[in-house]
Amino acid sequence: MGNGGRFGKYGEQKRMDRLRQARNLPLSRTTAGEHPPSDGLHRRKPRRKARIAIRPAELSDEAFIRSLSRKAFQQYGPYEDLLPNWFLSGIGIAFVAVLGKRTAGYAMLERIPNLYTCPRVSELLAIAVEPWARNWGVGERLMEEIIRKANLLLVERLVLHTAVDNLPGQALFRKHGFVANGVEKEFYPEGQDALMMQKEMG
């Protein structure tokens, strides 16, 4: 249109001026190629680094492991039963993360079934973080503890299985030295495929 759009050549400029004033953003703050924040999310201060404590899981943590396993893994199978049973039976060594005063997540490492196997291989059976505790570094601290414990146990190779669409989890694992090692079809009880990953220790 010849008049410069619905609001006209000058009407559009006045409309933009009013929008800037309504947002309390002076004109001098906006230059070509620079976009002012459209909401408060961009102006929030970053979260302070929270204290995250990691401790060995106790028998009293069984209910927490069961509850979080249901939230994190129920779409893949009955892991709210499997994972607590692996912990209680001694198949898995579990660690719990505490953020502030709240239990925030857990990770479980398989005990080496045969101490005389070569190489000594152990599996990261599970790692899960409560939804409210995500983006605080809880997963990072749990991964660090799993790797520390594996080194103490003289594990030579760590392996894990994760859902092929679990991209955030895969990014965390790669950050800690895991590499993809193929896809296992219908790995989970509900039939989903799993990406196999491994980390050579040393």
Secondary structure per residue as TSV (DSSP state, phi and psi in degrees):
chain	resnum	aa	ss	phi	psi
A	1	M	-	360.0	145.7
A	2	G	T	-71.1	-19.5
A	3	N	T	-87.8	9.1
A	4	G	S	84.9	20.4
A	5	G	S	113.2	-179.1
A	6	R	T	-58.5	-36.7
A	7	F	T	-95.1	0.6
A	8	G	-	79.9	164.7
A	9	K	H	-58.3	-44.4
A	10	Y	H	-91.9	-28.0
A	11	G	H	-62.8	-37.7
A	12	E	H	-64.1	-40.9
A	13	Q	H	-65.3	-40.3
A	14	K	H	-65.4	-38.2
A	15	R	H	-62.5	-42.8
A	16	M	H	-65.5	-37.9
A	17	D	H	-61.8	-42.7
A	18	R	H	-65.6	-38.1
A	19	L	H	-63.5	-41.4
A	20	R	H	-64.4	-42.3
A	21	Q	H	-64.6	-38.7
A	22	A	H	-64.2	-29.4
A	23	R	T	-90.6	3.4
A	24	N	T	59.0	35.6
A	25	L	-	-110.4	110.0
A	26	P	-	-63.2	149.4
A	27	L	G	-58.0	-32.0
A	28	S	G	-66.6	-15.7
A	29	R	G	-83.7	-14.7
A	30	T	-	-112.4	116.5
A	31	T	-	-118.7	173.1
A	32	A	T	-58.5	130.7
A	33	G	T	82.1	-0.6
A	34	E	-	-114.9	128.4
A	35	H	-	-110.1	125.7
A	36	P	-	-67.9	152.3
A	37	P	-	-61.5	138.0
A	38	S	S	-90.1	-13.2
A	39	D	S	-155.9	177.9
A	40	G	G	-68.1	-15.7
A	41	L	G	-59.7	-37.0
A	42	H	G	-74.8	-15.9
A	43	R	G	-103.3	1.6
A	44	R	-	-69.0	143.5
A	45	K	-	-72.3	146.6
A	46	P	-	-63.7	150.9
A	47	R	-	-62.8	141.1
A	48	R	-	-67.9	148.7
A	49	K	-	-65.7	119.9
A	50	A	-	-88.3	152.8
A	51	R	-	-80.6	122.5
A	52	I	E	-118.2	118.0
A	53	A	E	-102.7	138.5
A	54	I	E	-115.1	131.8
A	55	R	E	-139.9	157.8
A	56	P	E	-63.1	141.3
A	57	A	-	-68.2	145.5
A	58	E	-	-112.4	169.5
A	59	L	G	-58.5	-33.1
A	60	S	G	-68.7	-11.6
A	61	D	G	-85.9	-2.6
A	62	E	H	-57.5	-41.9
A	63	A	H	-65.6	-37.7
A	64	F	H	-65.9	-46.0
A	65	I	H	-59.7	-40.7
A	66	R	H	-63.4	-47.4
A	67	S	H	-64.0	-46.8
A	68	L	H	-70.0	-34.3
A	69	S	H	-61.7	-37.8
A	70	R	H	-63.7	-45.1
A	71	K	H	-64.4	-42.0
A	72	A	H	-85.6	-33.2
A	73	F	H	-126.3	5.3
A	74	Q	T	-62.1	-26.4
A	75	Q	T	-70.1	-15.8
A	76	Y	T	-98.4	-17.8
A	77	G	S	154.2	-174.6
A	78	P	-	-79.3	54.1
A	79	Y	H	-74.0	-14.8
A	80	E	H	-67.2	-17.4
A	81	D	H	-99.9	-44.3
A	82	L	H	-63.2	-49.9
A	83	L	H	-66.5	-45.7
A	84	P	H	-59.9	-36.1
A	85	N	H	-67.1	-39.0
A	86	W	H	-63.4	-38.0
A	87	F	H	-67.5	-49.6
A	88	L	H	-66.2	-31.7
A	89	S	H	-83.3	-9.2
A	90	G	T	89.6	1.3
A	91	I	S	-63.5	-39.3
A	92	G	E	-116.4	141.9
A	93	I	E	-96.8	119.9
A	94	A	E	-109.3	146.7
A	95	F	E	-126.5	144.2
A	96	V	E	-116.8	138.5
A	97	A	E	-101.2	135.3
A	98	V	E	-119.4	120.0
A	99	L	E	-105.2	112.3
A	100	G	T	67.9	-112.4
A	101	K	T	-118.2	9.3
A	102	R	E	-111.3	139.6
A	103	T	E	-71.4	123.9
A	104	A	E	-116.0	-18.1
A	105	G	E	-178.9	174.9
A	106	Y	E	-151.9	160.6
A	107	A	E	-139.1	151.0
A	108	M	E	-134.0	127.3
A	109	L	E	-110.7	133.4
A	110	E	E	-70.5	134.9
A	111	R	-	-68.9	141.3
A	112	I	-	-65.5	116.3
A	113	P	S	-65.6	-31.6
A	114	N	-	-132.0	109.2
A	115	L	T	-64.4	-15.3
A	116	Y	T	-101.6	5.4
A	117	T	-	-71.0	154.1
A	118	C	S	-139.6	121.8
A	119	P	S	-74.5	163.5
A	120	R	-	-79.5	110.9
A	121	V	E	-113.4	135.1
A	122	S	E	-132.3	152.9
A	123	E	E	-112.5	136.1
A	124	L	E	-75.9	105.1
A	125	L	E	-76.0	-34.0
A	126	A	E	-166.6	149.8
A	127	I	E	-146.6	130.0
A	128	A	E	-148.8	145.3
A	129	V	E	-128.6	137.6
A	130	E	-	-58.1	141.5
A	131	P	G	-53.7	-39.3
A	132	W	G	-69.8	-17.9
A	133	A	G	-102.2	5.9
A	134	R	T	-74.3	154.8
A	135	N	T	69.9	19.8
A	136	W	S	-110.3	0.9
A	137	G	S	90.6	11.5
A	138	V	H	-65.6	-45.5
A	139	G	H	-60.1	-39.8
A	140	E	H	-58.7	-48.0
A	141	R	H	-66.5	-37.2
A	142	L	H	-65.5	-40.8
A	143	M	H	-63.9	-41.6
A	144	E	H	-59.9	-41.0
A	145	E	H	-68.6	-39.8
A	146	I	H	-60.7	-45.3
A	147	I	H	-67.0	-40.1
A	148	R	H	-60.6	-46.5
A	149	K	H	-65.0	-40.7
A	150	A	H	-61.4	-39.4
A	151	N	H	-64.2	-41.1
A	152	L	H	-62.5	-33.1
A	153	L	T	-86.4	5.6
A	154	L	T	61.1	32.7
A	155	V	-	-67.9	135.3
A	156	E	S	-97.9	-24.3
A	157	R	E	-146.5	130.1
A	158	L	E	-103.5	135.5
A	159	V	E	-126.4	160.6
A	160	L	E	-157.3	162.5
A	161	H	E	-124.0	136.0
A	162	T	E	-140.6	153.0
A	163	A	E	-59.7	142.5
A	164	V	T	-63.8	-22.9
A	165	D	T	-99.1	8.8
A	166	N	-	-86.7	71.3
A	167	L	H	-66.3	-41.2
A	168	P	H	-60.5	-41.2
A	169	G	H	-63.7	-43.5
A	170	Q	H	-61.6	-36.8
A	171	A	H	-64.7	-40.7
A	172	L	H	-63.7	-43.9
A	173	F	H	-65.9	-42.0
A	174	R	H	-63.5	-37.3
A	175	K	H	-59.2	-29.9
A	176	H	T	-101.1	20.3
A	177	G	T	94.9	6.6
A	178	F	-	-82.1	144.7
A	179	V	E	-125.6	148.8
A	180	A	E	-67.0	144.7
A	181	N	E	-139.4	36.1
A	182	G	E	106.9	172.7
A	183	V	E	-117.4	132.6
A	184	E	E	-103.5	116.4
A	185	K	T	-69.4	137.8
A	186	E	T	49.9	44.7
A	187	F	-	-70.1	-39.9
A	188	Y	S	-84.3	154.1
A	189	P	T	-54.9	-30.7
A	190	E	T	-86.3	2.5
A	191	G	S	100.4	-1.5
A	192	Q	-	-73.4	152.3
A	193	D	-	-78.6	156.3
A	194	A	E	-127.6	141.5
A	195	L	E	-86.3	127.1
A	196	M	E	-89.9	134.6
A	197	M	E	-133.8	154.1
A	198	Q	E	-146.7	157.4
A	199	K	E	-134.6	124.2
A	200	E	E	-81.8	124.3
A	201	M	-	-86.2	162.6
A	202	G	-	148.5	360.0
